[in-house]
């Protein structure tokens, strides 16, 4: 019995990219609905932080598991399961009657996203080659900018339109027909692929990572509302023991030839450590910024969801242009130099945003936010472009897959923790000042400090790498003929 060669056609590629677009839309669209959700469910900043973080944390913790399950049981099958689960989770979010229910449903969405994302990239990699593969990867990379713009506009429109009285619930319910369309069409157009051999899921590592992340997330989010009392601070106590336990579990698995989600041997590679630093600082700041700016514009300045979404279109558009066109033009530029450039441009945008909010408050608008947000989006795209390239620079080819998975996990953990960390700063200042402008500007200033740290680390890395090169040049000059 002969089998047809594995080949992903144009329709199949569009179906996979539609799934990826759906997930990234849901990440950006949610910020537009924060103020409406807060009013409807009587949620404070702490509940909103947990609600936004639940998606990213569940995504991060289960990402490696999603990749392994796809390799073991079939990527198309797991993609279908993930779409079905995402559809169910979206329905639960849309009918939620309490913040707790919404947080749980949002975490289920994150779990479904973790099952879906690895199948999209893996199917593209094994089913396409040459120019088709390069084009598919380019489209995959461009989706982030497209999703941001569409998510801001669509989310604002849906909430403002209040279709059938659904309000903010429509931003979740809109997922249902899209999921059903993907499910109906995928079985015909997406080929089934799987790994060459079954790889066990690192359940112990995944559970320990989940507990470690929660030991940071929960007390950080609850801190301002509990006034950082002893019970809240007690929540941080398990952090170090859990980190040590995770290290021991991962090292033991690696020593016996298993497949840990965070291989300790990779942390000895300089570029991986630097990639981890980029993930922790930049992606924490990025997701935290989106959470804080949404609350500042809506709950503070009184912008409608549609106005708030439109106010950040310039950020998404500049990110898209920078990611698709500018980074290609700068392909020959040294990676560290591009990262420094991205940091400086984004930091300039953050300073300009603080100044703008101070000058135009309480009437920030689409027009007066354009200069700062254009710079922020442009710089962010340059930084993101450098993330994997710098992180994997010194990783041997045979470990590239494990290195990519480790960086992706750290990236998603940081994206999940961002709203809780910068959100805690925002909530703390809001408690003392009762002024959204001060809270928003302080949180943005904290992000600026974090970016200064990343810039300093990058310049230090550049200086260290330049020194050996200069020593070699001097040795060549003084060496006898």
GIBELVEN-V948821 format. One record per backbone hydrogen bond with DSSP energy under -1.0 kcal/mol. NH is the residue of the N-H (numbers start at 1). CO is the residue of the C=O. E is the energy in kcal/mol with one decimal. If there is no record, write none. Layout:
BEGIN
[[NH,CO,E] [NH,CO,E]]
END
This chain:
BEGIN
[[8,127,-1.0] [13,9,-2.3] [14,10,-2.3] [15,11,-2.1] [16,12,-2.2] [17,13,-2.8] [18,14,-2.0] [19,15,-1.8] [20,16,-2.0] [21,17,-2.8] [22,18,-2.2] [23,19,-1.7] [24,20,-2.1] [25,21,-2.7] [26,22,-1.9] [27,23,-1.2] [28,24,-1.7] [29,25,-3.3] [37,33,-2.5] [38,34,-2.5] [39,35,-2.0] [40,36,-2.5] [41,37,-2.8] [43,38,-1.6] [48,44,-2.1] [49,45,-2.4] [50,46,-2.2] [51,47,-2.4] [52,48,-2.6] [53,49,-2.8] [54,50,-2.1] [57,53,-2.8] [58,54,-2.1] [59,55,-2.2] [60,56,-2.6] [61,57,-2.6] [62,58,-1.8] [66,62,-2.4] [67,63,-1.8] [68,64,-2.1] [69,65,-2.7] [70,66,-1.9] [71,67,-2.2] [72,68,-2.3] [73,69,-2.8] [74,70,-1.6] [75,193,-3.2] [78,74,-2.1] [79,75,-2.3] [80,76,-2.3] [81,77,-2.3] [82,78,-2.6] [83,79,-2.4] [84,80,-2.4] [85,81,-2.5] [86,82,-2.6] [87,83,-2.2] [88,84,-2.1] [89,85,-2.7] [90,86,-2.3] [91,87,-1.9] [92,88,-2.3] [93,89,-2.4] [94,90,-2.3] [95,91,-1.3] [102,98,-2.0] [103,99,-2.6] [104,100,-2.1] [105,101,-2.4] [106,102,-2.4] [107,103,-2.1] [108,104,-1.9] [109,105,-1.7] [110,106,-1.9] [111,107,-2.2] [112,108,-2.3] [113,109,-2.4] [114,110,-2.0] [115,111,-1.3] [116,112,-1.7] [117,113,-2.6] [120,116,-1.4] [121,117,-1.7] [122,118,-2.3] [123,119,-2.1] [124,120,-1.9] [125,121,-2.3] [126,122,-2.2] [127,123,-1.6] [128,124,-1.3] [134,130,-2.2] [135,131,-2.6] [136,132,-2.3] [137,133,-2.5] [138,134,-2.2] [139,135,-2.4] [140,136,-2.4] [141,137,-2.4] [142,138,-1.8] [143,139,-1.0] [146,142,-1.7] [147,143,-3.5] [148,144,-2.0] [149,145,-1.9] [150,146,-2.8] [151,147,-2.8] [152,148,-2.2] [153,149,-2.3] [154,150,-3.3] [155,151,-2.3] [156,152,-1.8] [157,153,-2.4] [158,154,-2.9] [159,155,-2.2] [160,156,-2.2] [161,157,-2.8] [162,158,-1.4] [165,162,-2.1] [166,163,-2.2] [169,166,-1.9] [170,167,-1.3] [171,168,-1.4] [172,169,-1.3] [173,169,-2.3] [174,170,-1.9] [175,172,-1.6] [176,173,-1.2] [179,175,-2.8] [180,176,-2.4] [181,177,-2.2] [182,178,-2.2] [183,179,-2.6] [184,180,-2.3] [185,181,-1.7] [186,182,-2.3] [189,185,-1.3] [190,186,-2.6] [195,71,-1.9] [203,201,-2.0] [206,202,-2.3] [207,203,-2.6] [208,204,-2.2] [209,205,-2.4] [210,206,-2.1] [211,207,-2.4] [212,208,-2.5] [213,209,-2.6] [214,210,-2.4] [215,211,-1.9] [217,213,-3.0] [218,214,-2.1] [220,216,-1.3] [221,217,-2.5] [222,218,-2.5] [223,219,-1.4] [226,222,-2.1] [228,223,-2.5] [233,229,-2.4] [234,230,-1.9] [235,232,-1.2] [236,233,-1.4] [237,234,-1.2] [239,236,-1.8] [242,238,-2.6] [243,239,-2.3] [244,240,-2.5] [245,241,-2.4] [246,242,-2.7] [247,243,-2.0] [248,244,-2.2] [249,245,-2.6] [250,246,-2.6] [251,247,-2.5] [252,248,-2.4] [253,249,-2.1] [254,250,-2.2] [255,251,-2.3] [256,252,-1.3] [257,254,-1.4] [258,253,-3.0] [266,263,-1.2] [267,264,-1.3] [268,265,-1.2] [269,266,-1.5] [273,269,-1.9] [274,270,-2.2] [275,271,-2.5] [276,272,-2.3] [277,273,-1.8] [278,274,-2.3] [279,275,-2.3] [280,276,-2.6] [281,277,-2.5] [282,278,-2.4] [285,281,-1.7] [286,282,-2.8] [287,283,-2.0] [288,284,-1.9] [289,285,-2.7] [290,286,-2.0] [291,287,-1.7] [292,288,-2.5] [293,289,-3.0] [294,290,-1.4] [295,291,-1.8] [296,292,-2.6] [297,293,-2.3] [298,294,-2.3] [299,295,-1.1] [300,295,-1.6] [301,296,-1.9] [303,297,-2.5] [308,304,-3.1] [309,305,-2.4] [310,306,-2.4] [311,307,-1.8] [312,309,-1.1] [313,310,-1.4] [316,312,-1.8] [317,313,-2.8] [318,314,-2.5] [319,315,-2.1] [320,316,-2.3] [321,317,-2.5] [322,318,-2.5] [323,319,-2.9] [324,320,-2.6] [325,321,-2.4] [326,321,-1.5] [327,322,-2.5] [329,325,-1.6] [330,326,-1.9] [331,328,-1.3] [333,330,-2.0] [338,334,-2.2] [339,335,-2.2] [340,336,-2.4] [341,337,-2.3] [342,338,-2.7] [343,339,-2.7] [344,340,-2.5] [345,341,-2.4] [346,342,-2.6] [347,343,-2.9] [348,344,-2.2] [349,345,-2.0] [350,346,-2.3] [351,347,-2.4] [352,348,-2.5] [353,349,-2.1] [354,350,-2.2] [355,351,-2.3] [356,352,-2.6] [357,353,-2.7] [358,354,-1.9] [359,355,-1.9] [360,356,-2.9] [361,357,-1.3] [363,360,-2.9] [369,365,-1.3] [370,367,-1.1] [373,369,-2.3] [374,370,-2.5] [375,371,-1.4] [376,372,-2.2] [377,373,-2.6] [378,374,-2.2] [379,375,-2.4] [380,376,-2.4] [381,377,-1.8] [382,378,-1.3] [383,379,-2.0] [384,380,-2.7] [385,381,-2.1] [386,382,-1.2] [387,383,-1.1] [390,386,-3.1] [391,387,-2.4] [392,388,-2.4] [395,392,-1.1] [399,396,-1.8] [400,397,-1.5] [403,399,-2.6] [404,400,-2.7] [405,401,-2.3] [406,402,-2.2] [407,403,-2.5] [408,404,-2.5] [409,405,-2.2] [410,406,-2.2] [411,407,-2.6] [412,408,-2.4] [413,409,-2.4] [414,410,-2.1] [415,411,-2.3] [416,412,-2.0] [417,413,-2.0] [418,414,-1.9] [421,417,-2.4] [422,418,-2.4] [424,420,-1.5] [425,421,-1.5] [426,422,-2.4] [427,423,-2.9] [428,424,-2.4] [429,425,-2.3] [430,426,-2.2] [431,427,-2.0] [432,428,-1.6] [433,429,-3.0] [434,430,-2.2] [439,435,-2.0] [440,436,-2.9] [441,437,-2.6] [442,438,-2.2] [443,439,-2.1] [444,440,-2.1] [445,441,-2.0] [446,442,-2.1] [447,443,-1.9] [448,444,-2.1] [449,445,-2.0] [450,446,-2.2] [451,447,-2.3] [452,448,-1.8] [453,449,-1.8] [454,450,-2.0] [455,451,-2.5] [456,452,-2.5] [457,453,-2.3] [458,454,-2.1] [459,455,-2.5] [460,456,-2.2] [461,457,-2.0] [462,458,-2.4] [463,459,-2.3] [464,460,-2.3] [465,461,-2.1] [466,462,-1.7] [467,463,-1.7] [470,466,-2.2] [471,467,-2.0] [472,468,-2.1] [473,469,-2.1] [474,470,-2.3] [475,471,-2.2] [476,472,-2.0] [477,473,-1.7] [478,474,-2.2] [479,475,-1.2]]
END
